[in-house]
Amino acid sequence: MTGMMVMAMLAVQTPAGGAAPQDWQQGLEYRIEARLDEDAQQLEGRARLYYRNNSPDTLDHFWFHLYLNAFRPNSLWATTDLEAGITTFQDLGPDEHGFERITSMEVDGQVVNLIYPFAPDSTIVGFALPAPLAPGQSLQIDYGWLARPSSVPRRQGRAGRQFDFAQWYPRVVVYDDEGWRRHPLYRAGEFYGEFARYDVTTEVRDDQVIGATGVAVSGDPGWADAAVAGTGPVAYDREWYGSLSGPPCIERSGERVCNEFPAVNLPAEESLGLLEGNGTAPDGWKRVRWMAEDVHHFAWSASPDYIYEQGAWEDVTIHVLYRPGDEESWGSGVAVRRTATALQWLDSIFGDYPYPQVTNLHRIEGGGTEFPMLIMDGSASQGLILHEVGHIYAHGILANNEWYEGWLDEGLSSFQTSWFNERSGMGPAAFSGAVESTVQRDLDGVSEPVVLAAEDYTEFGQYNAAVYRKGSVIFWMLRALAGEETFTRILRTYYERHQFQHVDSDDFQRVAEEVMGEDLGWFFGGWLHTTGLVDYALSEVSVSDRAGGGFRTTFHVDKLGDLRMPPEVEFRGAGGETARVRVSGAATHGRHDIDTDFRPVEAVLDPDGTILDWDPSNNGWSQARFGDPLRTVGLDAPLRPQAAGRSNVPVGWFPLAWGNDAAGAVAGLQFRRSVMGLRNLRVQVGLPAIRFGDIGDDSDVFDPGSLFVDWSRRGVGDAAGRLFEMEAFLGEGRGLARVQHSRTRTERPLGGASRTAFWGMTASWVYEPDYVESPAWTTELKYGGELFGGMERRSADGAAVLRTVVGVGADTGNHRWLRLALDGRLTRPLGDGWEVENALFVGGALAPDPDRLERGWNGLNAPAERQFFLSSADPWQTTSMPWMRSAGAALDDEGWTSGGGTLRGYHPRMPVPWLATLGVTLRAPEVALAGVELRPLGAVGVGTAGASDTGLLGDGELLASAGAGVELGLPDSGWRLRLDVPFWVRHPEAATAPGPDPLAFRIQVGVLSVR
C-alpha cells in the first residue's frame, strides 16, 4: 500500500503537481531528551533544534509555543474563559495548574534573553537572534525546560500515574508567507506546526507503558508485558526509518532491504547531557528512543495500567492501549478493528496512509485529540475513532492552520465521518443534524464566517458551529455540486499534491477548480467568508408542445437570498416520470427551459435539500390551480408544534366544539399552516350555533358563525429577532383585532439574557352584548381601541422573566383609560426534580369619569374589560379561546390563562381597578402516565386589590388563597393544562364558586402556553 517516503531533511522540495503559491517550508530537526519524575509530577527536558531558514526573508527573532502555560491562572485561555463565566483554569492552585518553564536557552552557543510578548500570558516566548538568519542559513538552538500537565485535563493532563503529554515541549512557531504565526493558545482553535524530524528519548519508571508518535527504534515501551494473551510477537517497526547498527537497512511492507537504496543507518543517539549513565537508565527506570519524520508534532502518553492489543491494516501497524475496566468497550479487538475500519475508509477517499503505525490510546479526558500517528481518545466509539484518525490525514499530513482555517480539518473530518455513516446505513440522516442546525443558525442571524481567527468568534459555541458543523456542510454541498465521483477525485488530488505541506483554503479551492473545470470563487468566497441565507423561488412555469414531439417547459428561478448555490429543479409527470436540470442560480430572475418526453404536471426546486434553501413555500409548482407538491395536508395534533421543515409546508386540520349561553352549541374546525415555524397561520372557523339542551336558551340571538385568525411572521437573517403578530376575531357578538411588532435582543448570539421591546394596537367592537358577560365586560354596544407598548426581560435560562406594559385607549362608550402592568416570574430548582415558582403581578388603571360624576380619575371609570382580574388575563386576551370568551362557555367561570393576577380560587372574571398579587407554586417531580406528563403542585397566593364595582371586595382588602393541583401536558407540546383545587380562599364570596365558607371544594382550569 505505502510508497517510499523521500525524506527532505531541512531543505524542503517543491511538491509534485506544480508549485503552490508558497513553495517553501522551514526545515527543522528536533533532538530531545526527557525524564518524567512522577514524585515531582513533572517532566524535565532538554532539546537541540536544528533550523534552516528556507524562506526568502531574513529572520531577526525566533519564537516558541509553551502550550502548557495555557492551563494556569491568568493565561489568555483562562481570562477569556472568565468572560464566559468559566473558571476551570483560573481557579487552579499551585499544585494543580500546568506549566512549561524555560530553564536555559542558547543560540549557536550564545545565551539569549527571553521575551513574553503577551504577558501575563506565557504561551509564546521568543528572543532576538544574536545575528540575523539569512535565507538558506541554519542555526542550532539548545534549551532546557520543566513541564507539568494540569490536574484538570484538556487534551493534556495527569491523574495518578497516567500522564497525557499532548503538549509538553517548547514547539517552534510556524514561519510562513504571513511571517511568524505567534498565536497564544485559547479554548477555541488548536495548532499549527512546522514539519520536522523528531528524535526523542524518554526516560520513565520501568513499569510504565508508553504510546507515542513515531516508532520505538530502541528500548522497551512496555507493550509485550502489557499485551493480552495471544497477542503474538509485537510489531515495533524499529527499522522503518533505518537501522541503528550494522549495515544500512530499512524494513517496509514486511520486506527488509540492506546495503542498497533506500536503506540507511539512523544517526547515533546524541547525548544532550540530561540523561546520564552512558545510554543506560538507572535501576527502576527505562529509556525508549523514538523516531518520527514528516510530522509537525510529537505527543505521548504513559500509564503503568495500560493493556496492550495489536493489529494491522495492510502494512500499517495498529497499537491500542486501554485501561482496566475497558475490556468490553476497547478490548477483544474492538478498538483494533475500528481503527482498521477507519484506515480502510480514509485510504479509499484520500490515498495511502504514509506512516508506519497508528496508536489509539485511552486518555484521561473524554472526547478525542489527534496527533501524527497517535490519537488520544476518551472512548472507542467508531465515530470518534473515524474523526480522530481522519485528522491524521486532514491536519497531520495536510497541515492547515487550525486556529484560523479549522474548517479544513475539523470540518473535513466531521464530513468524512458523516459520509462513512451515510454509506454504512444511516443515509441522509447522517448529515441532517449539521445541515439543519446550520440553516437554523443562518435564519436566527447568528452565523459567523467559517474562516476567522478562533478567538474572534463571539463565543466558543460559535466557533464549534462554524468550524465543525458548517465546515462539514460546505464539503457536503460541494459533493452535491460536483457529484460523488468528482468530489472524491478532488480529495485524492488535494491529498497527493499537498501532503506534508502547510495548506490553506486557496490550495483546496485551486484543486477543486482544476478537477471540476470551473471557477468556484463564488462558492468559497461566499460560504467561507460571509454569512447569509439561500432562498430561491420557482415561478412562471409554463408547458408547451414541442415541434417534433415532446414538451418544452419554460420556468424562472428567482434568487431571493444572500448566498448563491446552483439549485436543481425536478419536473414530474403524471405517470411518475421525472427529469432534472441544474441552473446557475446567479441571476435575480433567471429564465430557463427543459425539454422532456412527458408533460410535467408539477415541479420542485431543490428536491434533495442540498443547497440550504430555507423556504419551501416558494419551491413548488403544480398545474392544479391550488396545488403545491410540497404542501402536506392531514389531521393535526393541535397541542404540538407542526413538523415544519425545508421539505414541506404542513397544513393540519382538527375538529373543535364549544358553546355559549347566547346562541348555543358550535361545531368548528381549526386549520394550521407553518413555514419552517417562522410564518405561522392558525384559523378557527365556527359554524352557526344551534341550541342544544340548556346551551343557548338564554337568548334569541341568531349566531351566523365566527372566524378567528392568528398569523405571525418571524424575521430571519439580518431581521432575526423581529416578530410581527396579528390576531383577528369576528363572531359571538364582537370583533377584535390586534397587531403587535416586537424585537428581541440577546446578550450573546447563542443565548444569554434577552430583552424584548414590543408595541402595537388593539381594536374592539361589541355589536351584540348578549354574548359578553357582566361583570367582566361593560355590556354596551361600542367600539374602541388601545395603543400599547412595553418591555420584557428574560434571563439566559428562562427562569426569570419581567414584563412591563403600558396602554392608552378609548371607546365610543365615552371611556378613556391608561393601563400599566408589571408581570414577573422567578423559577428556582430545589433538587431531585422539585422546583418553586414565584409569580408577581402588579397592575393599575386610571380613567376620567365618563359621566362627569364625583369619582374623578379612577380605575373604576375604565370599562370592565380593561381593568384587571384576580386570577386570569383580561377578556381581550382570552378572545382566542372559545371555551372562555363568551358567557356560558365551558370554562367561563373556572378557566384562566396567564397575564393577570395570580390568586387561584378567586373568580377569573372579577375586574378590579388595581391589583398586586404574589403567587408561589411548588412543583413536584414530573411523572409520565399513559403518555401524559403529570406534575403535582401546591399553590398559595396573597395580594390586595381596589374595590370592585360588584361590591364583593373593599378597597385594599387582604386577599389570600391556598390549594393543590396538577399540571398536565404532552411531550414536546408547547401547551400545558393546569388543574387547581384552591380549597381555601379568604373572602370566599369572591371565589370561583362563591359561598360563605373559606374552606370548600373549588376547581379552576388554566390553559398555559409554555415558551
C-alpha angles and dihedrals in degrees: 000000000000121000123214115282115226109216114221101193109201096324104081118212127220109259125246115264096048136302120299118225087265103043097175138068129186118261119236139175122182123200108187136179117192133179122193113214104195094184091058091036090228143103126230116207141182125189142183115205123196109199128184120193104225092165124102089240133088112236122217099170135041130207140198135190117235096190098173089066088072090072097068139074119291096018116133088250091055097042093046088051089054090062087062093044094256115137100173098126100016090067097049116120128226093272094046109046126086126245144180113197124186110223098178139005127185130170114204087337097312122115113235132201116244125235125202103194096183098043133194078037107072102186090110122053129172147153142206112265115244087231131012115266108227125203110287094019126119136208139189123229121193118191143160131206148168120230136187128177117224122259088234104067124229107163086311121051149132132232122169106316096339116102123185107198099191086146122016114130135059102270122202116251114238118256111200138147089299091056126240109357096214103176127160117225116259132177088256116060130024136213149331121188145176119249110247148154113259122204105179131174116194123194115199140153110293095246094056120113114211135202118187151154112278131012130304101242092179139004132040118287088189098250099126094053092044095046121118117245114283096024094129125203113351114242105225096167087213095164098044090111097029142291127298097211141008121028118353108273140166130190123207132160091359093304121114117205121190135184095008138076127323092019114111141170115244114234117265114263105275113218117223095185099252098097112055132195102076093274095322122109119229119259111290092023136088138197129219123189116208130194128195130167133190092023130121098208142026120212133171144176132204134195131154089216097061118125115210131221128171138202141145144229106210102307096341113104116222118209119190124190119185138164132250108278092038094090095112099037099039107012136076089053096300097125092037093054093045091050090050089049089054093050092048092051096044093048088054094057103031110021139252120349103239102201130084098236149004122214120204113192137173108246130197096253126061121246119039146268130199131223132168107292091349137082124187109205136183091208140011097239115146092234094054093046091049091050096047097042086047087061091060084067098033103049101358095062099012095047108203125172100262097195093055108025102022091150088078091067110013092041093041095047091046088051095049091048091053090044089056090049090048090053091045096061108284093100118186091345088076089074102027096092094054093040097050094042089052092051091047092052090050089051091048089053093234101111118122126198117282093226107060136120104273095236091053093068109104092238141356094260089057090055092051093047094050101039103035107027104027090037088057091047091053090058089046091053092047090052090052090049096046100033123244097273094050092043091054089052088053091054094045093047091048090050095046094046101043109030114137090017138106107256135189138184092275091059092054092044092052091053093047092050092048095050095042094040096226142095110265099179090115090055101047095034094051101038099040104038106029139040133220146108136293114222125158126172128208110220146157096028117179131171124206137173114263122225108254094024139302129059138283118212119198117197142161129227113202120203106219100159136072101248131058124230117157106246126217119221122205120204118200132200130213091254095053096268116149137192129179136203130181118215128197096246091210098113123082089221108012122185118212141172135208128188119213138173090228132055109254113228097179141009138200127202115218094006093180096044093234101135098059092243101170104196117068093175092082098038101081138073131184132179087225110097096240098018127126121173090210095054114099118194124193149123109310130228093218097191094056131067113261115260093243118169141155092274101056148023106222121211114188131185131196133179118243136187133192140146147201139199096248100059112003139238120356130203114201148164132227122209125191131187128180135185107201089321087287102093109038131178127187122181127183117192119193118198120220110293123248129200111254119181108304092346109106100005094116095077144028091224117138111222113207092189135267141254129205122184125186117182130171136176125193121205118244135204110352089004094052113134093040119110130185117194132182130184126182131177131180122177144055092070099307148063127216132179128181131181123185135178122194139177125203126199125187129202092234132022094244098045135295126143115331136209121203124192116195137179137170150128136262126202123194134190128184112194100158114036093189089083097053121076131227129252091027092056135034094238106223139110107266149120130218146139149217136222114212142175139168151145135258124198120194130184121236093259094041091241094118122049129170121182128183126184136177126192138181122196150157139194139194090259085080092257124142123176150173120210129191125181138175120195121183137174133186121185122189129183117233097190135262091051097305121126140173126216125199115198123190126189127179122172139161138178131203125193137159119246105270091205094043092240124147100280094089117185104357136144090237088067090066116090111269094246090059095051123084132271129222099228109009148036119278124272094260089060094049096051090101091061111076091192091063111024104081137048110273095018116148094261097028094123101024106033125099140166132195121275103078141049121340100219103121112204096037117107109275092215098054111113123209128180094233135011142183120184139165119198126188121197123188112200124200122214115291120256130192121227123176091337093310122114112226127188120183116216145180122212137192129178138187132183150122135240145185121268114283124227086234089071091228095112130042124219112282096004116168108246126193141161140176135191149125135253148145138253118221129193146147123249113269091011123136091210134076131189114213121198114195127189102194097189095176125049127168109224093022090188086078094047130115089260101030117218144131099265123083088204111063143122111271133158133203129184121210124196108202133186109213113211 
